[in-house]
């Protein structure tokens, strides 16, 4: 009987090999070859995606220069000064620098800080944001690209100017420049000056490397093969190589070719940039160099891994099928059912671990694997909790000490000048703030404690700056009894005071704190009527919420770090949301779990906005 069962099992096994395994081998070969071709096409598509991103990056930064020039030529006061012969050169130069500083501050963009700006009026004067070194820069007005701008009715003419005209730079420096005339706003066709803006070509290096793979080279060229931007120091290829390759791609807008350089084969992907951006009247084309040997090695490595996976899978299938044929599938069916429904929290029951055969070995291996998974999960969870605790503590430790020093200085001078009339209240407020900030006995606090801390903080700020901040808190008592993370409100209020208060503002800055609870979620709002926040900043904040951050440049802990701290503690569904208030100003919404005093979530809905 046992012999017949074994014979029957062998027959079943052979039939499975003929009708299942062998066809699967053929299918696997086909899949392997198809995967290799797919990977080649995919890598090529990824390169073009990177080129497209770099194109957008170049466009955006050239557009910044264009917007920067718009802010200069439409300024009414500058128009008046340039159009008046009575306005002194000194006053014009002073105001020109002030205007540049104001525009640069409003944009806060690094590329604009590196821009060289020179302005010529119709009275033989020129103004710049760098030392002119008593050099005669009027030769620039005779350049072909500047002459073209003179007849372009205020439109921008782009050029790559070489050699550099900035005295302190080297002669081999190259500049990407724009030129445009300054038309009189109230006049018809009258030009009152010429504006030239230039930035060193090296400043654009980061633009073309942001979306490139490590080791790849990218060149942005003009139609004559001249390199406009690159992430290479031209050691990889020569100017002649670039011109030769450019000539091969001259008739194509997009594509790829293979080239051998320095005894190595490269895949050169090329892409012609869209208008209207032209330099010296020529279109720009991107040349993207990828080591073709590296591509082949990557593809071969992936294919080899796929083949190994297929072989291992086939061996495993053969073994399972053989066991199924011998034991009539049922014992494996029981084990499979247990494995499908297995969870970490579940204790394994219903399988025979005392069997002395292969099925028993599988059952025991499954039990051991479960025990190891549970132990590994326990260790991972413990390590994660420790890591998050240290991360939270590090975030809390990032308090700006300058605030403390400035506050103590304010209290000292108040005591000297005013005879110490308010010294007790000042010290009490500061002591409470310090006690709350540095208290490490617990990580969480009641909303009421957070609000009291904000009151102390605003009180101290008003001592320093003369009662220029008004704080209005409208939070229900039920919400005050809820718990949250310590020290999450002060950074937001601090940002509102530092970034929301304009020096030209008349009156006080109003800050409102209110909240509501809906479906176990606490919505806490900090709203101000300051100078407001732009839509671009709001969109950037939302886009960066799930990105690994290296740090925040904002005051104190910062918006990003507060958002991250909330997500670490409560989960990804919680955090901060930025918005604009109805009139002007900024509103920051805290999305938090509604945790009551006993640690349970609230189920009630409240609205505490007055």
C-alpha positions in Angstrom: 0.0 0.0 0.0 2.8 2.4 1.0 4.6 1.4 -2.2 1.5 2.2 -4.3 1.2 5.6 -2.7 4.8 6.4 -3.4 4.4 5.3 -7.0 1.3 7.4 -7.4 3.1 10.4 -5.9 5.9 10.0 -8.4 3.5 9.9 -11.3 1.7 13.0 -10.1 5.1 14.7 -9.7 6.1 13.8 -13.2 2.8 14.9 -14.7 3.1 18.3 -12.9 6.7 18.7 -14.2 5.5 18.1 -17.8 2.3 20.2 -17.8 3.2 22.9 -15.3 7.0 23.3 -14.5 8.3 23.0 -18.1 5.8 25.6 -19.5 6.7 27.8 -16.5 10.3 27.6 -17.4 9.6 28.8 -20.9 7.4 31.6 -19.6 10.2 32.6 -17.2 12.7 32.9 -20.0 10.3 35.1 -21.9 9.7 37.2 -18.8 13.4 37.6 -18.2 14.1 38.9 -21.7 11.0 41.2 -21.7 12.1 42.5 -18.3 15.6 43.3 -19.6 14.1 45.3 -22.5 11.6 47.0 -20.1 14.4 48.1 -17.8 16.4 49.6 -20.6 13.4 51.6 -21.7 12.6 52.6 -18.2 16.1 53.9 -17.4 15.9 55.9 -20.6 12.5 57.4 -19.6 13.9 58.2 -16.2 16.7 60.2 -17.8 14.2 62.2 -19.9 12.2 62.8 -16.8 15.3 64.2 -15.0 16.0 66.4 -18.1 12.4 67.7 -17.9 12.8 68.5 -14.2 16.1 70.3 -14.9 14.4 72.2 -17.7 11.7 73.4 -15.3 14.4 74.3 -12.8 16.3 76.4 -15.4 13.0 78.1 -16.4 12.1 78.9 -12.9 15.4 80.6 -12.0 15.6 82.5 -15.3 12.0 83.6 -14.5 13.2 84.9 -11.1 15.7 87.2 -12.8 12.9 88.4 -15.1 10.6 89.1 -12.2 13.5 90.8 -10.4 14.0 93.1 -13.4 10.2 93.8 -13.5 10.3 95.0 -9.9 13.1 97.5 -10.8 11.7 99.1 -13.9 8.1 99.6 -12.6 9.2 101.3 -9.4 7.6 104.7 -9.5 10.2 106.5 -7.4 13.0 105.1 -9.4 11.1 106.3 -12.6 10.9 109.8 -11.1 14.6 109.9 -10.2 15.8 108.6 -13.5 13.6 110.9 -15.5 14.6 114.0 -13.6 17.8 115.8 -14.5 17.6 117.6 -11.1 17.9 114.4 -9.1 21.5 113.9 -7.9 23.6 110.9 -8.7 24.2 110.3 -5.1 20.5 110.2 -4.2 19.8 108.0 -7.2 22.5 105.5 -6.3 21.3 105.4 -2.7 17.7 104.7 -3.6 18.8 102.2 -6.3 20.6 100.1 -3.6 17.6 100.4 -1.3 15.3 99.2 -4.0 17.5 96.2 -4.7 17.7 95.3 -1.1 13.9 95.5 -0.7 13.2 93.3 -3.7 15.9 90.8 -2.6 14.5 90.7 0.9 10.9 90.2 -0.3 12.0 87.2 -2.4 14.6 85.7 0.0 16.1 83.8 -2.9 19.8 82.9 -3.0 20.2 83.3 -6.7 19.1 86.9 -6.6 21.7 87.6 -3.9 24.4 86.6 -6.4 23.0 88.7 -9.2 25.1 91.6 -10.5 22.9 94.6 -11.4 23.9 97.7 -13.4 21.7 100.5 -14.5 22.4 103.3 -17.0 20.4 106.5 -17.2 20.2 109.0 -20.1 22.5 111.5 -18.3 25.8 109.6 -18.4 25.4 107.9 -15.0 25.5 104.3 -14.0 24.5 102.5 -10.8 25.2 99.0 -9.5 25.0 96.8 -6.5 28.8 96.3 -6.4 31.8 98.6 -6.3 32.3 100.1 -9.8 36.0 100.5 -9.1 36.0 103.8 -11.1 35.7 101.8 -14.3 34.0 102.9 -17.4 31.2 100.4 -18.0 29.5 102.3 -20.8 31.1 100.0 -23.3 28.4 97.5 -22.4 25.8 99.7 -24.2 27.7 99.0 -27.4 27.4 95.2 -27.1 25.2 93.6 -29.8 22.8 92.0 -27.3 22.4 95.3 -25.4 21.9 97.1 -28.7 19.2 94.6 -29.6 17.5 95.3 -26.2 17.5 99.0 -27.1 15.2 98.4 -29.9 13.1 95.7 -28.2 10.6 98.1 -26.4 11.4 96.9 -22.9 11.5 93.2 -23.8 14.2 91.0 -22.3 17.2 90.0 -24.4 19.3 87.1 -22.9 23.0 86.5 -23.6 26.0 84.7 -22.2 28.7 87.4 -21.9 32.3 86.5 -21.9 34.8 87.7 -20.7 33.5 89.0 -17.4 33.0 92.7 -17.1 33.1 92.7 -13.3 36.6 93.9 -12.4 37.1 91.8 -9.3 36.2 88.6 -11.2 38.6 86.6 -13.3 38.9 87.2 -17.0 37.7 83.6 -17.7 34.5 84.1 -15.8 31.3 83.8 -17.9 28.0 85.5 -17.1 24.4 84.7 -18.0 22.9 88.1 -18.6 19.7 89.9 -19.5 19.3 93.4 -20.9 16.2 95.5 -21.2 15.4 99.2 -21.6 13.4 101.1 -18.9 10.5 102.8 -20.6 8.8 105.8 -18.9 5.5 104.6 -17.5 3.7 107.8 -18.2 5.4 108.5 -21.5 4.8 107.0 -25.0 7.9 105.2 -26.3 10.3 107.2 -24.2 13.2 105.3 -22.6 14.8 106.6 -19.5 17.5 104.0 -18.9 18.9 100.6 -19.6 19.1 97.7 -17.1 21.6 94.9 -17.3 21.5 91.9 -14.8 24.2 89.2 -14.8 24.9 86.1 -12.7 28.0 83.9 -12.8 27.5 80.8 -14.8 28.8 78.7 -11.9 25.8 79.8 -9.8 23.6 77.7 -12.1 25.6 74.5 -11.4 23.2 73.4 -8.7 20.2 73.8 -11.1 21.4 71.1 -13.5 22.7 68.7 -10.8 19.6 68.6 -8.7 17.9 66.0 -10.9 20.9 64.0 -12.1 22.1 60.6 -11.1 25.5 60.3 -9.4 28.3 60.2 -12.0 26.2 61.5 -14.8 27.2 64.7 -16.7 24.8 67.3 -18.1 25.5 70.2 -20.4 23.2 73.0 -21.5 24.5 74.2 -24.8 23.6 76.8 -27.4 23.2 76.0 -31.1 26.8 76.6 -31.9 27.9 74.1 -29.2 28.9 76.7 -26.6 28.3 75.4 -23.1 25.9 77.6 -21.1 25.6 75.5 -18.0 27.2 72.3 -16.8 27.9 70.2 -13.7 31.3 69.4 -15.1 34.5 71.4 -15.2 35.0 70.4 -18.9 37.6 67.8 -17.8 35.2 65.0 -18.9 34.9 66.2 -22.5 36.5 69.0 -24.5 34.8 71.9 -26.3 35.5 70.2 -29.6 33.8 67.0 -28.3 30.7 69.0 -27.3 30.5 70.7 -30.7 30.9 67.4 -32.5 28.2 65.7 -30.5 25.9 68.8 -30.8 26.3 68.6 -34.6 25.0 65.0 -34.6 21.9 66.1 -32.7 21.3 69.3 -34.6 18.4 68.1 -36.6 16.6 66.4 -33.7 14.5 67.9 -30.9 14.7 64.8 -28.6 16.5 61.5 -28.7 19.6 59.5 -27.7 22.9 58.4 -29.3 25.9 56.4 -28.3 29.3 58.0 -28.1 32.7 56.7 -27.1 34.7 59.1 -25.0 38.0 58.4 -23.2 37.8 54.7 -24.2 34.3 54.4 -22.6 30.9 54.2 -24.2 28.2 56.7 -23.2 24.6 57.1 -23.8 23.9 60.7 -24.8 20.3 61.8 -24.3 19.5 65.2 -25.9 16.5 67.5 -25.4 15.8 70.9 -27.0 14.4 73.4 -24.5 11.2 75.2 -25.3 11.0 78.8 -26.2 10.8 81.7 -25.3 14.2 81.3 -23.6 16.9 82.1 -26.1 20.5 83.3 -25.7 22.0 85.4 -28.4 19.0 84.5 -30.5 19.8 80.7 -30.2 17.8 77.8 -28.7 19.2 75.8 -25.8 19.7 72.1 -25.9 20.5 69.7 -23.0 23.1 66.9 -23.5 22.9 64.2 -20.7 25.8 61.8 -20.5 25.3 58.4 -18.9 27.9 55.7 -18.7 26.4 52.9 -20.9 28.5 50.2 -19.2 27.1 51.2 -15.9 23.6 50.9 -17.4 24.3 47.5 -18.8 25.8 46.3 -15.5 22.7 47.5 -13.6 20.3 45.8 -16.0 22.3 42.6 -15.9 22.4 42.7 -12.1 18.6 43.1 -11.9 18.1 40.3 -14.5 20.4 38.0 -12.6 18.5 38.6 -9.4 15.2 38.0 -11.2 16.6 34.7 -12.6 17.7 33.6 -9.1 14.3 34.4 -7.7 12.7 32.4 -10.5 15.0 29.4 -9.9 14.4 29.5 -6.2 10.7 29.8 -6.8 10.7 26.8 -9.1 12.7 24.7 -6.6 10.3 25.6 -3.8 7.3 24.9 -6.1 8.7 21.5 -6.9 9.3 20.7 -3.3 5.8 21.7 -2.2 4.2 19.8 -5.0 6.1 16.7 -4.3 5.2 16.9 -0.6 1.6 17.6 -1.6 1.5 14.5 -3.9 2.9 12.3 -1.1 0.7 13.6 1.7 -2.4 14.3 -0.4 -2.1 18.1 0.2 -4.2 18.2 3.3 -1.4 18.7 6.0 0.1 21.5 3.9 -3.4 23.0 3.5 -3.7 23.2 7.2 -0.4 24.9 7.5 -1.1 27.3 4.7 -4.3 28.3 6.3 -2.5 29.1 9.5 0.1 31.1 7.7 -2.5 33.1 5.7 -4.3 34.1 8.9 -1.2 34.6 11.0 -0.7 37.8 13.0 2.0 38.9 15.4 -0.4 39.0 18.3 -1.8 35.5 17.6 -0.6 32.3 19.4 -0.2 29.4 17.0 -2.6 26.5 17.6 -4.0 23.7 15.6 -0.9 22.4 13.9 1.0 19.2 14.8 4.6 20.0 15.8 5.2 16.5 17.1 5.2 14.9 13.7 8.5 13.2 12.7 8.4 14.0 9.0 8.7 17.0 6.7 5.3 18.4 7.7 6.3 18.3 11.3 9.5 20.2 10.4 7.5 22.8 8.5 5.1 23.2 11.4 8.0 23.6 13.9 9.8 26.0 11.6 6.7 28.1 11.4 6.4 28.2 15.2 10.1 29.2 15.5 9.7 31.9 12.8 6.7 33.3 14.7 8.7 33.4 17.9 11.6 35.2 16.2 9.2 37.6 14.5 7.5 38.5 17.8 10.9 39.0 19.5 12.2 41.1 16.6 9.0 43.2 16.6 9.3 43.7 20.3 12.9 44.9 20.0 12.1 47.1 17.0 9.2 48.7 18.8 11.3 49.3 21.9 14.1 50.8 19.8 11.7 53.0 17.9 10.2 54.3 21.1 13.6 55.2 22.5 14.6 56.8 19.2 11.4 58.9 19.1 11.9 59.9 22.7 15.4 61.1 22.0 14.2 62.8 18.8 11.4 64.6 20.7 13.8 65.7 23.5 16.3 67.0 20.9 13.5 69.0 19.3 12.5 70.5 22.6 16.1 71.4 23.3 16.3 73.7 20.3 15.0 76.7 22.2 16.7 80.0 21.2 18.7 81.2 24.1 18.8 84.7 22.8 15.2 85.2 23.9 16.2 84.4 27.5 19.2 86.8 27.4 17.2 89.6 25.8 14.4 89.2 28.4 16.8 89.3 31.3 18.4 92.4 29.8 15.0 94.0 29.5 14.2 93.3 33.1 17.5 94.7 34.3 17.1 98.0 32.4 13.5 98.3 33.5 14.7 98.0 37.1 17.3 100.7 36.6 15.2 103.1 34.6 11.8 102.6 36.2 12.7 102.0 39.8 11.8 98.3 39.7 8.0 98.9 39.8 7.2 95.9 37.6 10.2 93.7 38.6 8.1 91.1 40.5 5.6 90.5 37.7 8.4 90.3 35.2 10.4 87.8 37.2 7.3 85.7 37.9 6.4 85.5 34.2 9.9 84.6 33.3 10.2 82.0 36.1 7.0 80.4 35.1 8.1 80.3 31.4 11.4 78.8 32.3 9.9 76.3 34.7 7.5 75.1 32.0 10.1 75.1 29.2 12.8 73.1 31.0 10.6 70.9 33.1 11.4 67.3 32.0 9.1 65.4 34.4 6.6 64.7 31.6 6.4 65.0 27.9 2.8 66.1 27.7 0.9 69.0 29.3 -2.7 70.2 29.5 -3.9 72.7 27.0 -4.5 75.1 29.9 -0.8 74.9 30.8 0.2 75.6 27.2 -2.1 78.7 27.2 -0.7 80.0 30.5 2.8 79.6 29.0 1.8 81.7 26.0 0.4 84.4 28.3 3.7 84.6 30.1 5.6 84.7 26.8 3.4 87.5 25.4 3.7 89.4 28.7 7.5 89.3 28.5 7.5 90.3 24.8 5.3 93.3 25.6 7.8 94.3 28.3 10.5 94.3 25.7 8.7 96.0 22.8 6.2 98.3 24.5 2.8 96.5 24.5 2.7 96.0 20.7 1.0 92.5 21.0 -2.6 91.8 22.0 -3.4 88.2 23.0 -7.0 87.0 22.9 -7.7 83.4 24.1 -11.1 81.9 23.6 -10.8 78.2 24.5 -13.5 76.2 26.3 -12.8 74.7 29.7 -13.2 71.2 28.3 -10.5 71.8 25.8 -8.3 73.3 28.5 -8.4 69.9 30.3 -7.2 68.0 27.3 -3.6 66.9 26.9 -1.1 67.7 24.2 2.7 67.9 23.6 4.5 70.4 25.7 5.9 73.6 24.1 4.2 73.5 20.7 2.3 76.8 20.8 5.1 79.2 21.7 7.1 78.7 18.4 4.0 79.5 16.4 3.2 82.6 18.5 6.9 83.6 18.3 6.8 83.4 14.5 3.6 85.5 14.5 5.4 88.2 16.5 8.7 88.1 14.6 7.4 87.6 11.1 3.9 89.1 11.3 4.9 92.5 12.7 6.0 95.1 10.2 8.1 98.0 11.4 5.8 100.4 9.5 2.7 99.0 11.3 0.5 101.4 13.2 -1.0 99.9 16.4 -0.7 96.5 18.0 -0.5 93.0 16.6 -3.5 91.0 17.5 -3.1 87.2 18.2 -6.2 85.0 18.6 -6.2 81.5 20.0 -9.4 79.4 19.7 -10.4 75.8 19.1 -13.0 73.2 18.5 -13.4 69.4 18.8 -14.9 67.3 16.1 -15.0 63.5 15.8 -12.2 63.0 18.4 -10.0 65.5 16.7 -8.9 68.8 18.4 -8.6 71.7 16.0 -6.6 74.5 17.8 -6.0 77.8 15.8 -3.4 80.5 16.3 -4.5 83.5 14.1 -2.8 86.9 13.7 -3.6 90.1 11.7 0.1 90.7 10.7 1.6 91.1 7.3 0.4 87.7 6.2 1.9 84.7 4.5 2.1 84.0 0.7 0.4 81.2 -1.1 3.8 80.0 -2.3 5.0 79.5 1.3 1.8 77.7 2.2 2.2 75.3 -0.8 5.9 74.8 -0.1 5.1 73.9 3.6 2.4 71.3 2.5 4.7 69.8 -0.1 7.6 69.4 2.4 5.4 67.8 5.2 6.4 64.3 4.2 10.0 65.1 3.2 13.1 64.4 5.3 14.2 67.8 6.5 17.7 68.9 7.5 16.4 71.7 9.6 14.3 74.8 9.7 15.6 78.4 9.3 12.5 79.8 11.1 12.7 81.3 14.6 12.8 78.9 17.5 11.9 75.3 17.0 10.1 76.3 13.7 7.0 75.3 11.9 8.4 72.2 10.3 9.9 70.8 13.5 6.6 71.4 15.5 4.7 69.6 12.7 7.2 66.8 12.8 7.1 66.5 16.6 3.3 66.2 16.4 3.5 63.5 13.8 6.2 61.6 15.8 4.0 61.6 18.9 0.5 61.1 17.5 0.8 59.9 13.9 0.9 61.1 10.3 -2.7 62.1 10.3 -2.0 64.9 12.7 0.2 68.0 12.4 0.0 71.7 11.3 -1.9 73.4 8.5 -1.1 76.9 7.3 -3.6 79.4 5.9 -4.5 83.0 5.4 -7.0 84.8 7.6 -10.1 86.5 6.2 -8.6 90.0 5.9 -4.9 89.7 6.3 -2.5 87.8 8.4 -1.8 84.2 9.1 -3.7 81.3 10.7 -1.9 78.1 11.9 -4.2 75.2 12.6 -3.1 72.5 15.0 -4.7 69.1 14.2 -4.4 67.0 17.4 -6.1 64.0 19.0 -8.7 65.0 21.6 -7.1 63.4 24.7 -9.0 64.0 27.9 -7.5 64.0 31.4 -8.0 60.2 31.8 -6.2 59.5 28.5 -9.4 58.8 26.6 -10.4 60.6 23.4 -13.4 63.0 23.5 -16.5 62.3 21.4 -18.1 65.6 21.8 -18.2 68.5 19.2 -17.5 72.0 20.5 -16.9 75.3 18.9 -15.1 77.9 21.0 -14.5 80.7 18.5 -16.1 83.9 19.7 
